[in-house]
Amino acid sequence: MDIAIVSAHELTLDTPAIARELARGHRVTVYTRSRAKGAGVEHVPAGPDVELSESDLLPYISDFSDGLRRRWSKSRPDIIHAHSWSSGLAAIAGSEGLGVPVTQTFHDPGGSGTPATVRRLECAIGRRARAVIAACADEESELIRMGVPRRNISVVPHGVDTQRFRRQGPAFPRGNKPRLLHVGHAGADSAVHALTSVPEAELVIAGGDDLSVERLRVLARESGVADRVELLGMVPHTAMPKLMRSADLILSLPSTVPTGTAALEAMACGIPVIASAAGAHLDSVVDGVTGFLIRPDHPAEVAGRIRQLLGDPTLRTAIGYAASDRARSRYSVERISMELLRVYERTCA
């Protein structure tokens, strides 16, 4: 198959690995306006050459779709997979009249704070696409509420590169305190509050811009745990395996979870994860087996699970092995690529 992947905004973390896997037996081209590099990635200029939010991209979608049309008119793909609503708009317009089916992934459709205009666009794109791919059962339900026909929806979760995220490998140096790692700034407040009830541990928080890092620094100081909190800010994704393997436990506590990538990567590294019981976590984390699920914004429950796991090395090891096995068997990019390919084949048929 000739597969066109469209990502106007930015590539999701698993897109390059899945594209490489699909390219083992098919021709795959990733079309993006970002400056991402790699085999099969084609830059389509549209608007100023700076990073823009999806809303700021809207005036330049026509330029992006025109660029796609010029390329596809010369070399028509068999299937198009658009990532995000802005990519869906461009893909539908760029493929008009070419007879190429469009599949769509939204990444948190109808999420909290979504402007009404964007939600209307998502609904229209979802009904227009030949197939819509949901990352989890929670997202499938949201798509149905948006009016996407159930028969057009396939659930294919995000994948994890288990060659990079694995149990064995180097880890960043650390001290003697038990190390907790929270990935992402969303939900990190709960991690800081939980730390107040785990006096023997340290907390490392990876992710967030300058504003969110400063807010967390103030919270840690007000909570009396500033000496046990390390704020790293943005961490290159290439460094995440080492950082995760340096931790005893990994926390992922946002209230909304469209992809659950951080928890999947932690599981692949064999590190027990304590995750918010929301979104994609409900599918990927088997409570009490591959990690623990906690109601969002309940730091006392988080602290209780932390103390339980830190106090029971046998349980921690067992959960780590079970998590690693589930990540490899269910969420590897090899398996996710096969599931996507089946969706593409059904859509073309």
N, C-alpha and C positions, 0 to 999 in steps of 0.2 A: 504494500500500500504506500501511497504518497500522502504523508500525514503533515498537515500544517497546524502548528500550535501558535496561538496568538496571545500575547501578553503585552498589552499596551503600556501598562503601568510599571510593573517590575516582576521578575520571575519569582515564583514561590520557591521555597527551599528545596523541594524535592523535584522540581521541574527538570533541571539539567540531568540529574541521575536517571529519571524516568525516560527522558528523551534519548539518552545514551543507550538505555536498555532496549527501547523500541527500535533504535537504529541498527540493532544487530540483525534484524531481518527485514527492515522496511526503511524507506527514505523518510527522514524526519527533518523538518525545518521549523525553527522557532523564530517567529517574527515579533520584534519588540522595538519600541522607540528608546528603550534604555540602552546604555553602552555596555551591556553584558557581552562577554566574549566567550568563544568556545566553538567547537565544531558544530555546524548546522545552525548557528545563530545568525540571523540576518537583521541588521539594523534598518529600520524604516523611519526616516526623519519626519517629525511632525511637531511644530511649535518650537519654542526655545530649547536649546540644548542644555537644559537643567532638569533636575528631578522635580516633578510636579505631583500634587495629590490627584486622585481620580477626578474630583470635582473641577479642579483647575485644568484638567485635560480636555474637558468637554468642548471648548471652542476649537480644538485641534483634531478632534476625532475624524472630521471629514478629510483632513490632510492625510491622516494615518490610513483611512479606508481607501483613499485614492492610490496611495502607495501599494497597498495590498492588491488592489484591482489590477494595477499595471503588472505586477509580478505574476498574479494568478492567470491573467489573460494569456501570458506567454507560456506558463507552465501550470496547468490546472491540477490542483491536488485532488485526492480521492475523498478526503474527509478533513474538516476543520474543527479544531478544539479551541474554543475561546475561554480564557481565564479572566473573570471579573466582568462587570456590566459594561465598562468602557470598551473592553476587548470585544464583547459580544456585539455592541453597536457597530464597531468597525468591521468585524467579520461578516455580519449580515449585509452591510452596505457594500463591502468590497467583493462579496461573492454573488451579488445580485445578477441574475440572468445566466450564471455559470452552471447552475444545476448541481452545486456541491453541497452536501448536507453539513449543517453546522451543529456541533455539540457544544454545550455550555456548562462551565463550572463558575459559580458565583463567588464562593468564599464568603460566607456569612450573609446570605440574602436577608433583606429586611431587618438587619441588625439594629440594636438600639442606637438612636441618633441618626439613622438613615433619613436624609431629606425626603419629603414627599415626592419630589420630582424624580429622584433616583429610584425610589420604590416603584413608581409607575413604570419607569423604564425597565426595571428588573422584571416586573410582571409581563410586560410586552415581549421582552426578549425570551423569557421562559416559555411563553406560549408559541413563539415563532420558531425556536430552535427545534431541530428534529429529535434531539435527546438532551436531557439535563442531568448532569452528574452531581450527586450530593455526596458530601464527605462523611456523613453520619446519619443515623436514623432521625436525630433531632432536626437536622437540616431538611431531610426528606419531608417531614411533617410541615415545616415552614413553607416549602415549595408548593405543597398541596394546598395550603391556605392561600397562597398567592394565585392559585388558579392554574398551576401547571398540571396537565393530565397525569395521573398516577402512572399510566402505562408508559409515559415518556421518561420517567425518572429511574435512574440506576444509582445505587449506592456503591461508590468506590472510594475508600478512605485514602487519605494522604499516606505516602510511603516513607520509609526511612532507609538510608543508605547503610546497610549493615556491614559493609566492608570498612567504612570509616567509623561508624558508631558500633563498637563491639566491646566485649568484656576485657580482652587483652589489649594492652597498648600503653604508651606513656601517659603519665598524669602530671599535672602541675604540682610543684612542691606545696606543702602545707605544714601547719604546726601540729601540736598534740591535741588540741581541742577537737571534739567531734564537729565535723563540718556539714552545715546545711547549705544547699545551693538553691536559690529561687531564680528561675529563668523568666525574664520579662518583668517589666515594672507593674503591669496590671495584676492586682492581687497581692503585690509585695507588702502592702500595709498589713495584711493578715499575718504574713510571715514575721514581720517585725514585732507585732503584738504577741505572737506565739512565743517568740524568743524570750520574752520577759519571764515565762514560766519554765524555761529550759536553761538554767543559769550556767550549765557546764559547756554549752555549745556556742559556736560562732556561726554567723550567717553571712553568706556571700550572695550579693544580688547582681545578676548580669542583665543588662539591657536598660533602655530608657534614655531619653534625651536629657540635656542639662537641667531643664526645669523639673522633670520628674525625679532626677537624681537628687537635686537640692531639696525637694519636698520630702523625700525619704530620709535624707540626712537630718532634717529638722525633726521628723517623727522619731527617728532613732535616738536623738538627743533628748527629746521630751520624754521618751519612754525609759530612759536610763540605760540603754544598751548600745550607745554609740561606740564604745570601745570594743564591742563584739560584732559590729556590722561593717562589712567591706562593700563599698559600692563601686562596681567596675564600669558602669555605663555601658555603651555599646561594645560588644565583644565580637570579633570576626567569627563567622560561622566555622571557619577552618580550625579555630582554637577550641570550639565547644567540646569535642570528644575528650581532650586532655582535661578541660575544666570539669566536666561531668565525672570523669574517673577519679578526680581528686576528692569527691564528696562522699560522705556516708549516706546521705539522703538527699533527694531532689524534690523540691516543692514546685508545684505549678498551680496557682490558686486564683486565676482570673474568674470573674463571674460569667463571662461568655467565652466559649471555646469553639471557634469555627473549625480549627484544624487539629489541635492537640499535638502539634509537632514536638514541642519540648518534652512532653511526657513520653512520646514514642522513642525519642532519642535517648532519654534516660533509661527506659526499659531495655533498649538495645545494648546499652553499656552495662547492663546488669546491676543498676543502682535502683533500690526501692524508691518508688515515687509516691508522694502524698499529693493528690490532685483534687481540684474542685469537682463536685458531682454535677457537671454541666456539659452540654454539647458533645463534642467528640470524645471527651474523657469517659463518658458513659458507655461508649462502645469499646474503647481500647483498654481501659484499666479494669481488670477483674478484681472487685473489691475483696481484700483479704487474701488474694492469691498472687497477683502481680503488682500489688500496691494497695493503697487505701484511698477511698473516695470520701470527701468531706463536704458538707453543705457550704456553699460560698459564704464568706464573711462570718465564719465561726472559728476564730483563732484559738479558743479554748479547746475545741475538738482537735485542731491541728496539733496543738501542744501535747495533748494526750497521746496521739499516735506517734509523735516524735519520741516522747519518753518511752513508749512501748517498744519501738524499734531499736532505739539506742541501747535499751536495757536488755535486749534479747538478740545477741549476735547470730544465733542459730536461725531464728525467724527471719532476720535481715538477709542472711545468705540464701535461705530457701526462696524468699520472695524475689531476690535478685536473679537467681537462676530461672525461675518461672517467668519473670518479666522478659529476660533475654530470649528465652525460647519462644514466647508469644510474639515478640517483635520480629524475630527471624522468620517464623512460620506463617504469620498472618499479614505483616506489614512491610516486608522487604520490597524494594523497588522491583525486583524480579516478578513477584506475585502481583503487585499493583499494576505493573505494565501489562501483564497477561489479562487482567480484568478489564483494563481500559481497551485493550485490543479487541476483546469480545464485544464491548459496547460499540466500538467503531464498526466492526464487521456486521453486527445486527443493524446498525443505523444505515449502512450502505446497502444492505440487502433490502 
